[in-house]
Amino acid sequence: MDGFGSSIIVVIVLAILNIFVSPILKIISLPITILTLGLFSFVINAIIIMLCAYFVNGFHVESFWYALLFSLILSFVQSLVGGLSAQS
C-alpha cells in the first residue's frame, strides 16, 4: 500500500470485483471447487486480489502466493467478523 487513500480505493475495488467478477468465476470453476471440497475458492479470491492489484496503482502484490496468503487471511477475518456479528 502506498497510503491511506490507496487502501480506501483497494477496498472499493475489491468490493466491486467481489460483486461482479467473483460469482462468474465461481460458476465457471464449480466442478473444480467441488473436486477440491471448496478449497479452490481461495484460489478464486487470490485471482480477485491480483485483479485488484492490476487496477489500483498504489496496491502491489508480489506473486500469486502472496495473493493466496492474503486470501486466506481475508477469509479468516471475514469468518471472525461474521461469527461475531451473528452472536449480537
PDB file of N, CA, C and O in Angstrom, chain B, residues numbered from 101:
ATOM      1  N   MET B 101       0.831  -1.176   0.000  1.00  0.00           N
ATOM      2  CA  MET B 101       0.000   0.000   0.000  1.00  0.00           C
ATOM      3  C   MET B 101       0.877   1.240   0.000  1.00  0.00           C
ATOM      4  O   MET B 101       1.879   1.316   0.711  1.00  0.00           O
ATOM      5  N   ASP B 102       0.484   2.194  -0.800  1.00  0.00           N
ATOM      6  CA  ASP B 102       1.234   3.439  -0.845  1.00  0.00           C
ATOM      7  C   ASP B 102       0.713   4.471   0.148  1.00  0.00           C
ATOM      8  O   ASP B 102       1.435   5.406   0.494  1.00  0.00           O
ATOM      9  N   GLY B 103      -0.518   4.320   0.610  1.00  0.00           N
ATOM     10  CA  GLY B 103      -1.059   5.286   1.555  1.00  0.00           C
ATOM     11  C   GLY B 103      -2.491   4.957   1.917  1.00  0.00           C
ATOM     12  O   GLY B 103      -3.061   3.966   1.459  1.00  0.00           O
ATOM     13  N   PHE B 104      -3.059   5.814   2.752  1.00  0.00           N
ATOM     14  CA  PHE B 104      -4.417   5.595   3.213  1.00  0.00           C
ATOM     15  C   PHE B 104      -5.426   5.717   2.075  1.00  0.00           C
ATOM     16  O   PHE B 104      -6.396   4.962   2.024  1.00  0.00           O
ATOM     17  N   GLY B 105      -5.207   6.645   1.181  1.00  0.00           N
ATOM     18  CA  GLY B 105      -6.125   6.836   0.052  1.00  0.00           C
ATOM     19  C   GLY B 105      -6.167   5.624  -0.857  1.00  0.00           C
ATOM     20  O   GLY B 105      -7.234   5.227  -1.326  1.00  0.00           O
ATOM     21  N   SER B 106      -5.007   5.037  -1.105  1.00  0.00           N
ATOM     22  CA  SER B 106      -4.989   3.850  -1.964  1.00  0.00           C
ATOM     23  C   SER B 106      -5.626   2.656  -1.270  1.00  0.00           C
ATOM     24  O   SER B 106      -6.194   1.790  -1.935  1.00  0.00           O
ATOM     25  N   SER B 107      -5.542   2.594   0.061  1.00  0.00           N
ATOM     26  CA  SER B 107      -6.193   1.485   0.763  1.00  0.00           C
ATOM     27  C   SER B 107      -7.717   1.596   0.688  1.00  0.00           C
ATOM     28  O   SER B 107      -8.408   0.581   0.599  1.00  0.00           O
ATOM     29  N   ILE B 108      -8.236   2.808   0.722  1.00  0.00           N
ATOM     30  CA  ILE B 108      -9.687   3.006   0.561  1.00  0.00           C
ATOM     31  C   ILE B 108     -10.106   2.600  -0.853  1.00  0.00           C
ATOM     32  O   ILE B 108     -11.147   1.970  -1.037  1.00  0.00           O
ATOM     33  N   ILE B 109      -9.308   2.953  -1.832  1.00  0.00           N
ATOM     34  CA  ILE B 109      -9.607   2.577  -3.213  1.00  0.00           C
ATOM     35  C   ILE B 109      -9.550   1.059  -3.376  1.00  0.00           C
ATOM     36  O   ILE B 109     -10.363   0.485  -4.101  1.00  0.00           O
ATOM     37  N   VAL B 110      -8.591   0.400  -2.704  1.00  0.00           N
ATOM     38  CA  VAL B 110      -8.484  -1.059  -2.766  1.00  0.00           C
ATOM     39  C   VAL B 110      -9.744  -1.707  -2.205  1.00  0.00           C
ATOM     40  O   VAL B 110     -10.254  -2.671  -2.776  1.00  0.00           O
ATOM     41  N   VAL B 111     -10.244  -1.186  -1.099  1.00  0.00           N
ATOM     42  CA  VAL B 111     -11.463  -1.739  -0.503  1.00  0.00           C
ATOM     43  C   VAL B 111     -12.637  -1.599  -1.465  1.00  0.00           C
ATOM     44  O   VAL B 111     -13.424  -2.532  -1.624  1.00  0.00           O
ATOM     45  N   ILE B 112     -12.756  -0.458  -2.097  1.00  0.00           N
ATOM     46  CA  ILE B 112     -13.868  -0.230  -3.028  1.00  0.00           C
ATOM     47  C   ILE B 112     -13.742  -1.142  -4.249  1.00  0.00           C
ATOM     48  O   ILE B 112     -14.725  -1.746  -4.679  1.00  0.00           O
ATOM     49  N   VAL B 113     -12.537  -1.239  -4.804  1.00  0.00           N
ATOM     50  CA  VAL B 113     -12.333  -2.088  -5.990  1.00  0.00           C
ATOM     51  C   VAL B 113     -12.542  -3.559  -5.643  1.00  0.00           C
ATOM     52  O   VAL B 113     -13.130  -4.301  -6.430  1.00  0.00           O
ATOM     53  N   LEU B 114     -12.064  -3.994  -4.461  1.00  0.00           N
ATOM     54  CA  LEU B 114     -12.296  -5.387  -4.044  1.00  0.00           C
ATOM     55  C   LEU B 114     -13.782  -5.677  -3.901  1.00  0.00           C
ATOM     56  O   LEU B 114     -14.248  -6.750  -4.286  1.00  0.00           O
ATOM     57  N   ALA B 115     -14.526  -4.727  -3.350  1.00  0.00           N
ATOM     58  CA  ALA B 115     -15.969  -4.918  -3.206  1.00  0.00           C
ATOM     59  C   ALA B 115     -16.643  -5.030  -4.571  1.00  0.00           C
ATOM     60  O   ALA B 115     -17.507  -5.884  -4.769  1.00  0.00           O
ATOM     61  N   ILE B 116     -16.256  -4.179  -5.501  1.00  0.00           N
ATOM     62  CA  ILE B 116     -16.848  -4.217  -6.840  1.00  0.00           C
ATOM     63  C   ILE B 116     -16.499  -5.529  -7.549  1.00  0.00           C
ATOM     64  O   ILE B 116     -17.359  -6.145  -8.179  1.00  0.00           O
ATOM     65  N   LEU B 117     -15.241  -5.951  -7.445  1.00  0.00           N
ATOM     66  CA  LEU B 117     -14.843  -7.217  -8.071  1.00  0.00           C
ATOM     67  C   LEU B 117     -15.544  -8.404  -7.430  1.00  0.00           C
ATOM     68  O   LEU B 117     -15.908  -9.354  -8.124  1.00  0.00           O
ATOM     69  N   ASN B 118     -15.739  -8.363  -6.110  1.00  0.00           N
ATOM     70  CA  ASN B 118     -16.448  -9.453  -5.443  1.00  0.00           C
ATOM     71  C   ASN B 118     -17.919  -9.500  -5.823  1.00  0.00           C
ATOM     72  O   ASN B 118     -18.529 -10.570  -5.822  1.00  0.00           O
ATOM     73  N   ILE B 119     -18.488  -8.355  -6.145  1.00  0.00           N
ATOM     74  CA  ILE B 119     -19.898  -8.325  -6.553  1.00  0.00           C
ATOM     75  C   ILE B 119     -20.074  -8.828  -7.981  1.00  0.00           C
ATOM     76  O   ILE B 119     -20.996  -9.598  -8.247  1.00  0.00           O
ATOM     77  N   PHE B 120     -19.212  -8.410  -8.905  1.00  0.00           N
ATOM     78  CA  PHE B 120     -19.436  -8.690 -10.314  1.00  0.00           C
ATOM     79  C   PHE B 120     -18.608  -9.849 -10.875  1.00  0.00           C
ATOM     80  O   PHE B 120     -19.140 -10.668 -11.625  1.00  0.00           O
ATOM     81  N   VAL B 121     -17.335  -9.936 -10.535  1.00  0.00           N
ATOM     82  CA  VAL B 121     -16.453 -10.925 -11.161  1.00  0.00           C
ATOM     83  C   VAL B 121     -16.447 -12.250 -10.407  1.00  0.00           C
ATOM     84  O   VAL B 121     -16.426 -13.317 -11.020  1.00  0.00           O
ATOM     85  N   SER B 122     -16.466 -12.184  -9.091  1.00  0.00           N
ATOM     86  CA  SER B 122     -16.368 -13.399  -8.285  1.00  0.00           C
ATOM     87  C   SER B 122     -17.486 -14.413  -8.561  1.00  0.00           C
ATOM     88  O   SER B 122     -17.188 -15.601  -8.682  1.00  0.00           O
ATOM     89  N   PRO B 123     -18.755 -14.004  -8.665  1.00  0.00           N
ATOM     90  CA  PRO B 123     -19.790 -15.009  -8.962  1.00  0.00           C
ATOM     91  C   PRO B 123     -19.592 -15.689 -10.321  1.00  0.00           C
ATOM     92  O   PRO B 123     -19.891 -16.873 -10.474  1.00  0.00           O
ATOM     93  N   ILE B 124     -19.094 -14.948 -11.295  1.00  0.00           N
ATOM     94  CA  ILE B 124     -18.854 -15.540 -12.614  1.00  0.00           C
ATOM     95  C   ILE B 124     -17.750 -16.587 -12.525  1.00  0.00           C
ATOM     96  O   ILE B 124     -17.877 -17.678 -13.080  1.00  0.00           O
ATOM     97  N   LEU B 125     -16.659 -16.249 -11.820  1.00  0.00           N
ATOM     98  CA  LEU B 125     -15.569 -17.209 -11.659  1.00  0.00           C
ATOM     99  C   LEU B 125     -16.003 -18.434 -10.857  1.00  0.00           C
ATOM    100  O   LEU B 125     -15.578 -19.552 -11.146  1.00  0.00           O
ATOM    101  N   LYS B 126     -16.847 -18.221  -9.855  1.00  0.00           N
ATOM    102  CA  LYS B 126     -17.314 -19.354  -9.042  1.00  0.00           C
ATOM    103  C   LYS B 126     -18.207 -20.292  -9.847  1.00  0.00           C
ATOM    104  O   LYS B 126     -18.146 -21.506  -9.657  1.00  0.00           O
ATOM    105  N   ILE B 127     -19.026 -19.758 -10.734  1.00  0.00           N
ATOM    106  CA  ILE B 127     -19.868 -20.605 -11.578  1.00  0.00           C
ATOM    107  C   ILE B 127     -19.022 -21.372 -12.576  1.00  0.00           C
ATOM    108  O   ILE B 127     -19.244 -22.563 -12.794  1.00  0.00           O
ATOM    109  N   ILE B 128     -18.049 -20.699 -13.186  1.00  0.00           N
ATOM    110  CA  ILE B 128     -17.188 -21.353 -14.166  1.00  0.00           C
ATOM    111  C   ILE B 128     -16.357 -22.459 -13.526  1.00  0.00           C
ATOM    112  O   ILE B 128     -16.152 -23.515 -14.124  1.00  0.00           O
ATOM    113  N   SER B 129     -15.878 -22.210 -12.305  1.00  0.00           N
ATOM    114  CA  SER B 129     -14.992 -23.183 -11.653  1.00  0.00           C
ATOM    115  C   SER B 129     -15.716 -24.111 -10.696  1.00  0.00           C
ATOM    116  O   SER B 129     -15.072 -24.721  -9.842  1.00  0.00           O
ATOM    117  N   LEU B 130     -17.009 -24.237 -10.804  1.00  0.00           N
ATOM    118  CA  LEU B 130     -17.778 -25.084  -9.890  1.00  0.00           C
ATOM    119  C   LEU B 130     -17.306 -26.542  -9.868  1.00  0.00           C
ATOM    120  O   LEU B 130     -17.197 -27.110  -8.781  1.00  0.00           O
ATOM    121  N   PRO B 131     -17.024 -27.172 -11.005  1.00  0.00           N
ATOM    122  CA  PRO B 131     -16.542 -28.562 -10.929  1.00  0.00           C
ATOM    123  C   PRO B 131     -15.210 -28.702 -10.177  1.00  0.00           C
ATOM    124  O   PRO B 131     -15.029 -29.647  -9.409  1.00  0.00           O
ATOM    125  N   ILE B 132     -14.290 -27.773 -10.395  1.00  0.00           N
ATOM    126  CA  ILE B 132     -13.009 -27.829  -9.688  1.00  0.00           C
ATOM    127  C   ILE B 132     -13.210 -27.576  -8.199  1.00  0.00           C
ATOM    128  O   ILE B 132     -12.554 -28.200  -7.365  1.00  0.00           O
ATOM    129  N   THR B 133     -14.116 -26.659  -7.865  1.00  0.00           N
ATOM    130  CA  THR B 133     -14.394 -26.359  -6.465  1.00  0.00           C
ATOM    131  C   THR B 133     -15.000 -27.570  -5.765  1.00  0.00           C
ATOM    132  O   THR B 133     -14.682 -27.838  -4.607  1.00  0.00           O
ATOM    133  N   ILE B 134     -15.859 -28.294  -6.448  1.00  0.00           N
ATOM    134  CA  ILE B 134     -16.447 -29.500  -5.863  1.00  0.00           C
ATOM    135  C   ILE B 134     -15.379 -30.570  -5.668  1.00  0.00           C
ATOM    136  O   ILE B 134     -15.358 -31.239  -4.635  1.00  0.00           O
ATOM    137  N   LEU B 135     -14.495 -30.741  -6.646  1.00  0.00           N
ATOM    138  CA  LEU B 135     -13.441 -31.760  -6.526  1.00  0.00           C
ATOM    139  C   LEU B 135     -12.463 -31.449  -5.395  1.00  0.00           C
ATOM    140  O   LEU B 135     -11.947 -32.366  -4.754  1.00  0.00           O
ATOM    141  N   THR B 136     -12.204 -30.168  -5.144  1.00  0.00           N
ATOM    142  CA  THR B 136     -11.258 -29.795  -4.092  1.00  0.00           C
ATOM    143  C   THR B 136     -11.960 -29.508  -2.768  1.00  0.00           C
ATOM    144  O   THR B 136     -11.346 -28.984  -1.839  1.00  0.00           O
ATOM    145  N   LEU B 137     -13.230 -29.845  -2.681  1.00  0.00           N
ATOM    146  CA  LEU B 137     -14.032 -29.655  -1.470  1.00  0.00           C
ATOM    147  C   LEU B 137     -14.053 -28.194  -1.003  1.00  0.00           C
ATOM    148  O   LEU B 137     -14.036 -27.913   0.195  1.00  0.00           O
ATOM    149  N   GLY B 138     -14.090 -27.287  -1.957  1.00  0.00           N
ATOM    150  CA  GLY B 138     -14.222 -25.868  -1.666  1.00  0.00           C
ATOM    151  C   GLY B 138     -12.918 -25.111  -1.529  1.00  0.00           C
ATOM    152  O   GLY B 138     -12.938 -23.885  -1.417  1.00  0.00           O
ATOM    153  N   LEU B 139     -11.791 -25.793  -1.533  1.00  0.00           N
ATOM    154  CA  LEU B 139     -10.511 -25.113  -1.354  1.00  0.00           C
ATOM    155  C   LEU B 139     -10.128 -24.245  -2.549  1.00  0.00           C
ATOM    156  O   LEU B 139      -9.320 -23.326  -2.415  1.00  0.00           O
ATOM    157  N   PHE B 140     -10.701 -24.528  -3.710  1.00  0.00           N
ATOM    158  CA  PHE B 140     -10.396 -23.718  -4.893  1.00  0.00           C
ATOM    159  C   PHE B 140     -10.951 -22.305  -4.757  1.00  0.00           C
ATOM    160  O   PHE B 140     -10.544 -21.408  -5.497  1.00  0.00           O
ATOM    161  N   SER B 141     -11.873 -22.096  -3.824  1.00  0.00           N
ATOM    162  CA  SER B 141     -12.402 -20.743  -3.613  1.00  0.00           C
ATOM    163  C   SER B 141     -11.307 -19.791  -3.116  1.00  0.00           C
ATOM    164  O   SER B 141     -11.378 -18.588  -3.368  1.00  0.00           O
ATOM    165  N   PHE B 142     -10.296 -20.316  -2.415  1.00  0.00           N
ATOM    166  CA  PHE B 142      -9.166 -19.477  -2.024  1.00  0.00           C
ATOM    167  C   PHE B 142      -8.383 -19.016  -3.253  1.00  0.00           C
ATOM    168  O   PHE B 142      -7.885 -17.890  -3.286  1.00  0.00           O
ATOM    169  N   VAL B 143      -8.274 -19.870  -4.251  1.00  0.00           N
ATOM    170  CA  VAL B 143      -7.591 -19.502  -5.490  1.00  0.00           C
ATOM    171  C   VAL B 143      -8.389 -18.433  -6.224  1.00  0.00           C
ATOM    172  O   VAL B 143      -7.808 -17.504  -6.785  1.00  0.00           O
ATOM    173  N   ILE B 144      -9.696 -18.551  -6.225  1.00  0.00           N
ATOM    174  CA  ILE B 144     -10.547 -17.540  -6.854  1.00  0.00           C
ATOM    175  C   ILE B 144     -10.372 -16.201  -6.148  1.00  0.00           C
ATOM    176  O   ILE B 144     -10.272 -15.160  -6.797  1.00  0.00           O
ATOM    177  N   ASN B 145     -10.335 -16.230  -4.819  1.00  0.00           N
ATOM    178  CA  ASN B 145     -10.114 -14.983  -4.081  1.00  0.00           C
ATOM    179  C   ASN B 145      -8.744 -14.398  -4.383  1.00  0.00           C
ATOM    180  O   ASN B 145      -8.602 -13.178  -4.466  1.00  0.00           O
ATOM    181  N   ALA B 146      -7.731 -15.245  -4.549  1.00  0.00           N
ATOM    182  CA  ALA B 146      -6.393 -14.760  -4.894  1.00  0.00           C
ATOM    183  C   ALA B 146      -6.396 -14.111  -6.273  1.00  0.00           C
ATOM    184  O   ALA B 146      -5.724 -13.102  -6.487  1.00  0.00           O
ATOM    185  N   ILE B 147      -7.143 -14.680  -7.203  1.00  0.00           N
ATOM    186  CA  ILE B 147      -7.257 -14.088  -8.536  1.00  0.00           C
ATOM    187  C   ILE B 147      -7.928 -12.721  -8.454  1.00  0.00           C
ATOM    188  O   ILE B 147      -7.516 -11.787  -9.143  1.00  0.00           O
ATOM    189  N   ILE B 148      -8.960 -12.595  -7.618  1.00  0.00           N
ATOM    190  CA  ILE B 148      -9.639 -11.316  -7.432  1.00  0.00           C
ATOM    191  C   ILE B 148      -8.669 -10.288  -6.840  1.00  0.00           C
ATOM    192  O   ILE B 148      -8.678  -9.127  -7.250  1.00  0.00           O
ATOM    193  N   ILE B 149      -7.838 -10.701  -5.886  1.00  0.00           N
ATOM    194  CA  ILE B 149      -6.865  -9.799  -5.276  1.00  0.00           C
ATOM    195  C   ILE B 149      -5.826  -9.356  -6.301  1.00  0.00           C
ATOM    196  O   ILE B 149      -5.426  -8.192  -6.318  1.00  0.00           O
ATOM    197  N   MET B 150      -5.388 -10.274  -7.150  1.00  0.00           N
ATOM    198  CA  MET B 150      -4.417  -9.902  -8.184  1.00  0.00           C
ATOM    199  C   MET B 150      -5.045  -8.971  -9.219  1.00  0.00           C
ATOM    200  O   MET B 150      -4.372  -8.078  -9.734  1.00  0.00           O
ATOM    201  N   LEU B 151      -6.327  -9.169  -9.527  1.00  0.00           N
ATOM    202  CA  LEU B 151      -7.022  -8.231 -10.420  1.00  0.00           C
ATOM    203  C   LEU B 151      -7.096  -6.843  -9.792  1.00  0.00           C
ATOM    204  O   LEU B 151      -6.929  -5.833 -10.476  1.00  0.00           O
ATOM    205  N   CYS B 152      -7.342  -6.802  -8.505  1.00  0.00           N
ATOM    206  CA  CYS B 152      -7.392  -5.525  -7.800  1.00  0.00           C
ATOM    207  C   CYS B 152      -6.032  -4.846  -7.851  1.00  0.00           C
ATOM    208  O   CYS B 152      -5.958  -3.633  -8.050  1.00  0.00           O
ATOM    209  N   ALA B 153      -4.965  -5.598  -7.676  1.00  0.00           N
ATOM    210  CA  ALA B 153      -3.621  -5.027  -7.758  1.00  0.00           C
ATOM    211  C   ALA B 153      -3.327  -4.513  -9.156  1.00  0.00           C
ATOM    212  O   ALA B 153      -2.569  -3.557  -9.318  1.00  0.00           O
ATOM    213  N   TYR B 154      -3.915  -5.132 -10.163  1.00  0.00           N
ATOM    214  CA  TYR B 154      -3.728  -4.678 -11.544  1.00  0.00           C
ATOM    215  C   TYR B 154      -4.433  -3.342 -11.771  1.00  0.00           C
ATOM    216  O   TYR B 154      -3.915  -2.481 -12.481  1.00  0.00           O
ATOM    217  N   PHE B 155      -5.610  -3.166 -11.174  1.00  0.00           N
ATOM    218  CA  PHE B 155      -6.401  -1.962 -11.418  1.00  0.00           C
ATOM    219  C   PHE B 155      -5.996  -0.783 -10.543  1.00  0.00           C
ATOM    220  O   PHE B 155      -6.132   0.363 -10.970  1.00  0.00           O
ATOM    221  N   VAL B 156      -5.506  -1.030  -9.336  1.00  0.00           N
ATOM    222  CA  VAL B 156      -5.189   0.055  -8.398  1.00  0.00           C
ATOM    223  C   VAL B 156      -3.685   0.305  -8.419  1.00  0.00           C
ATOM    224  O   VAL B 156      -2.894  -0.615  -8.211  1.00  0.00           O
ATOM    225  N   ASN B 157      -3.296   1.550  -8.671  1.00  0.00           N
ATOM    226  CA  ASN B 157      -1.880   1.888  -8.813  1.00  0.00           C
ATOM    227  C   ASN B 157      -1.104   1.769  -7.510  1.00  0.00           C
ATOM    228  O   ASN B 157       0.046   1.331  -7.538  1.00  0.00           O
ATOM    229  N   GLY B 158      -1.672   2.135  -6.382  1.00  0.00           N
ATOM    230  CA  GLY B 158      -0.941   2.142  -5.127  1.00  0.00           C
ATOM    231  C   GLY B 158      -0.924   0.822  -4.396  1.00  0.00           C
ATOM    232  O   GLY B 158      -0.441   0.764  -3.265  1.00  0.00           O
ATOM    233  N   PHE B 159      -1.431  -0.248  -4.994  1.00  0.00           N
ATOM    234  CA  PHE B 159      -1.538  -1.557  -4.350  1.00  0.00           C
ATOM    235  C   PHE B 159      -0.754  -2.559  -5.172  1.00  0.00           C
ATOM    236  O   PHE B 159      -1.029  -2.743  -6.358  1.00  0.00           O
ATOM    237  N   HIS B 160       0.223  -3.208  -4.553  1.00  0.00           N
ATOM    238  CA  HIS B 160       1.091  -4.144  -5.269  1.00  0.00           C
ATOM    239  C   HIS B 160       1.082  -5.499  -4.577  1.00  0.00           C
ATOM    240  O   HIS B 160       1.155  -5.580  -3.351  1.00  0.00           O
ATOM    241  N   VAL B 161       0.993  -6.550  -5.361  1.00  0.00           N
ATOM    242  CA  VAL B 161       1.097  -7.917  -4.858  1.00  0.00           C
ATOM    243  C   VAL B 161       2.286  -8.549  -5.571  1.00  0.00           C
ATOM    244  O   VAL B 161       2.339  -8.573  -6.801  1.00  0.00           O
ATOM    245  N   GLU B 162       3.230  -9.056  -4.801  1.00  0.00           N
ATOM    246  CA  GLU B 162       4.475  -9.576  -5.371  1.00  0.00           C
ATOM    247  C   GLU B 162       4.263 -10.802  -6.251  1.00  0.00           C
ATOM    248  O   GLU B 162       4.806 -10.874  -7.354  1.00  0.00           O
ATOM    249  N   SER B 163       3.474 -11.772  -5.772  1.00  0.00           N
ATOM    250  CA  SER B 163       3.289 -13.003  -6.533  1.00  0.00           C
ATOM    251  C   SER B 163       1.926 -13.605  -6.205  1.00  0.00           C
ATOM    252  O   SER B 163       1.195 -13.104  -5.350  1.00  0.00           O
ATOM    253  N   PHE B 164       1.609 -14.675  -6.895  1.00  0.00           N
ATOM    254  CA  PHE B 164       0.352 -15.373  -6.653  1.00  0.00           C
ATOM    255  C   PHE B 164       0.293 -15.927  -5.234  1.00  0.00           C
ATOM    256  O   PHE B 164      -0.774 -15.959  -4.622  1.00  0.00           O
ATOM    257  N   TRP B 165       1.433 -16.360  -4.711  1.00  0.00           N
ATOM    258  CA  TRP B 165       1.454 -16.971  -3.372  1.00  0.00           C
ATOM    259  C   TRP B 165       1.136 -15.940  -2.297  1.00  0.00           C
ATOM    260  O   TRP B 165       0.474 -16.267  -1.311  1.00  0.00           O
ATOM    261  N   TYR B 166       1.591 -14.712  -2.466  1.00  0.00           N
ATOM    262  CA  TYR B 166       1.222 -13.664  -1.522  1.00  0.00           C
ATOM    263  C   TYR B 166      -0.262 -13.325  -1.635  1.00  0.00           C
ATOM    264  O   TYR B 166      -0.913 -13.029  -0.634  1.00  0.00           O
ATOM    265  N   ALA B 167      -0.786 -13.368  -2.837  1.00  0.00           N
ATOM    266  CA  ALA B 167      -2.219 -13.144  -3.017  1.00  0.00           C
ATOM    267  C   ALA B 167      -3.020 -14.269  -2.365  1.00  0.00           C
ATOM    268  O   ALA B 167      -4.079 -14.026  -1.786  1.00  0.00           O
ATOM    269  N   LEU B 168      -2.515 -15.500  -2.458  1.00  0.00           N
ATOM    270  CA  LEU B 168      -3.191 -16.627  -1.804  1.00  0.00           C
ATOM    271  C   LEU B 168      -3.134 -16.476  -0.291  1.00  0.00           C
ATOM    272  O   LEU B 168      -4.117 -16.761   0.393  1.00  0.00           O
ATOM    273  N   LEU B 169      -2.009 -16.035   0.241  1.00  0.00           N
ATOM    274  CA  LEU B 169      -1.900 -15.788   1.679  1.00  0.00           C
ATOM    275  C   LEU B 169      -2.855 -14.682   2.101  1.00  0.00           C
ATOM    276  O   LEU B 169      -3.521 -14.796   3.130  1.00  0.00           O
ATOM    277  N   PHE B 170      -2.928 -13.617   1.316  1.00  0.00           N
ATOM    278  CA  PHE B 170      -3.873 -12.530   1.575  1.00  0.00           C
ATOM    279  C   PHE B 170      -5.295 -13.081   1.565  1.00  0.00           C
ATOM    280  O   PHE B 170      -6.109 -12.701   2.407  1.00  0.00           O
ATOM    281  N   SER B 171      -5.602 -13.963   0.635  1.00  0.00           N
ATOM    282  CA  SER B 171      -6.926 -14.566   0.534  1.00  0.00           C
ATOM    283  C   SER B 171      -7.257 -15.388   1.775  1.00  0.00           C
ATOM    284  O   SER B 171      -8.377 -15.315   2.282  1.00  0.00           O
ATOM    285  N   LEU B 172      -6.308 -16.163   2.266  1.00  0.00           N
ATOM    286  CA  LEU B 172      -6.528 -16.965   3.477  1.00  0.00           C
ATOM    287  C   LEU B 172      -6.778 -16.072   4.687  1.00  0.00           C
ATOM    288  O   LEU B 172      -7.690 -16.326   5.473  1.00  0.00           O
ATOM    289  N   ILE B 173      -5.969 -15.031   4.834  1.00  0.00           N
ATOM    290  CA  ILE B 173      -6.143 -14.117   5.964  1.00  0.00           C
ATOM    291  C   ILE B 173      -7.470 -13.373   5.861  1.00  0.00           C
ATOM    292  O   ILE B 173      -8.171 -13.204   6.858  1.00  0.00           O
ATOM    293  N   LEU B 174      -7.811 -12.930   4.659  1.00  0.00           N
ATOM    294  CA  LEU B 174      -9.071 -12.227   4.446  1.00  0.00           C
ATOM    295  C   LEU B 174     -10.263 -13.121   4.757  1.00  0.00           C
ATOM    296  O   LEU B 174     -11.224 -12.662   5.376  1.00  0.00           O
ATOM    297  N   SER B 175     -10.228 -14.368   4.351  1.00  0.00           N
ATOM    298  CA  SER B 175     -11.313 -15.303   4.639  1.00  0.00           C
ATOM    299  C   SER B 175     -11.441 -15.554   6.137  1.00  0.00           C
ATOM    300  O   SER B 175     -12.550 -15.636   6.664  1.00  0.00           O
ATOM    301  N   PHE B 176     -10.301 -15.676   6.825  1.00  0.00           N
ATOM    302  CA  PHE B 176     -10.311 -15.892   8.263  1.00  0.00           C
ATOM    303  C   PHE B 176     -10.926 -14.699   8.992  1.00  0.00           C
ATOM    304  O   PHE B 176     -11.756 -14.877   9.883  1.00  0.00           O
ATOM    305  N   VAL B 177     -10.521 -13.486   8.616  1.00  0.00           N
ATOM    306  CA  VAL B 177     -11.050 -12.278   9.253  1.00  0.00           C
ATOM    307  C   VAL B 177     -12.538 -12.132   8.953  1.00  0.00           C
ATOM    308  O   VAL B 177     -13.305 -11.742   9.834  1.00  0.00           O
ATOM    309  N   GLN B 178     -12.958 -12.433   7.736  1.00  0.00           N
ATOM    310  CA  GLN B 178     -14.374 -12.346   7.394  1.00  0.00           C
ATOM    311  C   GLN B 178     -15.206 -13.342   8.189  1.00  0.00           C
ATOM    312  O   GLN B 178     -16.327 -13.028   8.591  1.00  0.00           O
ATOM    313  N   SER B 179     -14.672 -14.540   8.423  1.00  0.00           N
ATOM    314  CA  SER B 179     -15.413 -15.510   9.210  1.00  0.00           C
ATOM    315  C   SER B 179     -15.489 -15.091  10.674  1.00  0.00           C
ATOM    316  O   SER B 179     -16.502 -15.327  11.333  1.00  0.00           O
ATOM    317  N   LEU B 180     -14.421 -14.471  11.192  1.00  0.00           N
ATOM    318  CA  LEU B 180     -14.461 -13.957  12.567  1.00  0.00           C
ATOM    319  C   LEU B 180     -15.487 -12.851  12.710  1.00  0.00           C
ATOM    320  O   LEU B 180     -16.280 -12.853  13.651  1.00  0.00           O
ATOM    321  N   VAL B 181     -15.478 -11.912  11.786  1.00  0.00           N
ATOM    322  CA  VAL B 181     -16.425 -10.797  11.852  1.00  0.00           C
ATOM    323  C   VAL B 181     -17.858 -11.311  11.668  1.00  0.00           C
ATOM    324  O   VAL B 181     -18.777 -10.847  12.343  1.00  0.00           O
ATOM    325  N   GLY B 182     -18.042 -12.258  10.763  1.00  0.00           N
ATOM    326  CA  GLY B 182     -19.367 -12.835  10.558  1.00  0.00           C
ATOM    327  C   GLY B 182     -19.855 -13.588  11.787  1.00  0.00           C
ATOM    328  O   GLY B 182     -21.037 -13.526  12.124  1.00  0.00           O
ATOM    329  N   GLY B 183     -18.961 -14.292  12.453  1.00  0.00           N
ATOM    330  CA  GLY B 183     -19.339 -15.011  13.671  1.00  0.00           C
ATOM    331  C   GLY B 183     -19.660 -14.073  14.812  1.00  0.00           C
ATOM    332  O   GLY B 183     -20.584 -14.326  15.585  1.00  0.00           O
ATOM    333  N   LEU B 184     -18.910 -12.993  14.926  1.00  0.00           N
ATOM    334  CA  LEU B 184     -19.175 -12.027  15.983  1.00  0.00           C
ATOM    335  C   LEU B 184     -20.468 -11.260  15.739  1.00  0.00           C
ATOM    336  O   LEU B 184     -21.193 -10.950  16.684  1.00  0.00           O
ATOM    337  N   SER B 185     -20.760 -10.953  14.483  1.00  0.00           N
ATOM    338  CA  SER B 185     -21.991 -10.197  14.199  1.00  0.00           C
ATOM    339  C   SER B 185     -23.218 -11.093  14.298  1.00  0.00           C
ATOM    340  O   SER B 185     -24.319 -10.589  14.520  1.00  0.00           O
ATOM    341  N   ALA B 186     -23.063 -12.406  14.142  1.00  0.00           N
ATOM    342  CA  ALA B 186     -24.194 -13.320  14.254  1.00  0.00           C
ATOM    343  C   ALA B 186     -24.599 -13.513  15.718  1.00  0.00           C
ATOM    344  O   ALA B 186     -25.758 -13.816  16.003  1.00  0.00           O
ATOM    345  N   GLN B 187     -23.665 -13.343  16.634  1.00  0.00           N
ATOM    346  CA  GLN B 187     -23.961 -13.513  18.046  1.00  0.00           C
ATOM    347  C   GLN B 187     -24.667 -12.318  18.632  1.00  0.00           C
ATOM    348  O   GLN B 187     -25.319 -12.444  19.669  1.00  0.00           O
ATOM    349  N   SER B 188     -24.562 -11.170  18.012  1.00  0.00           N
ATOM    350  CA  SER B 188     -25.172  -9.953  18.567  1.00  0.00           C
ATOM    351  C   SER B 188     -26.637  -9.918  18.367  1.00  0.00           C
ATOM    352  O   SER B 188     -27.294  -8.961  18.777  1.00  0.00           O
TER     353      SER B 188
END
